[in-house]
Structures are given as C-alpha cells and as structure tokens.
Amino acid sequence: MSLHRRFRDHLRPWYLLDAAAFLFGTGSSLWRDTAGFETALTPFALVTAVVAGLFAVLVLRVTVGNLRGYAVEYANAGGRWSDLAFLVPVGGGLAGVVVTYAVTTDLGAAAWAGFWLFVAVAGVVAVAASFLAGYRGSTA
C-alpha cells in the first residue's frame, strides 16, 4: 500500500476540527500574551500558546465526545433525538452558552457554563424520567 493511500485512509474530517481548535487556542493565547502582537514574542509565550492549543483540542474532544455519547446512548435506549427529554438538556446547554457569553463576553466561560448546565439539566431530566417510568410501572 502506498504512503499516500495510507495517509488518506487515516485522515478523518474530525482532524480538521482538531486543527482549528489548536489554531484557535494557540492564536488566542499568542494574541493575549503579546498584547495583539504589539510586544515581542518570548519563548515562554510560545510554549504557553502551544499548551493552550493542545488544551483547546482536549476541551473540544471531551465536550464533543460527551455530547455524542449522550446522543448515541439516548438513541440506543430507544429514544429519538426529537424527544423533549433529549432536546431539553441540549437546549439548556445552548441557552447557558448564549446567556453567559452575553453577560461576560468570554467564550471560554460561556462554553464552561453551557457544558455544566447541560450536565445538570440532563441529570434532572434523567431523574424525572426514571421517577415517572417507575411511577407508571407501579400503577399497572
């Protein structure tokens, strides 16, 4: 098998999203550390930028992986992605992102708040759905 074919077989579209997250994390760190590229770039700022880029990839992978896992497990349990029990946590998380970004204008804080609001609402919905299913099962 040629090297070109092996490379093409292993290149996934998600890797472009990883590269974009890395560039975003690195670029924003460099922009912040060098005050909009008005001051000199130091080796420490460069290392910090690379670490920030890798952290951005990690955050992206964990967040997307958790959301994908939630959606897949919900579908595997017999639910549909158009069910209210699925859409409420996702909508709550997105609303948390929008509200937090409107208040703070900090994208990192907005993503953090949206993720944890999603987790909290998903927990409440899971407990409520379990309670309702158990309640219905005991009356039959």
Secondary structure as UniProt FT lines:
FT   HELIX           3..10
FT   HELIX           14..33
FT   TURN            34..38
FT   HELIX           43..76
FT   TURN            77..78
FT   TURN            81..82
FT   HELIX           84..104
FT   HELIX           107..139
//
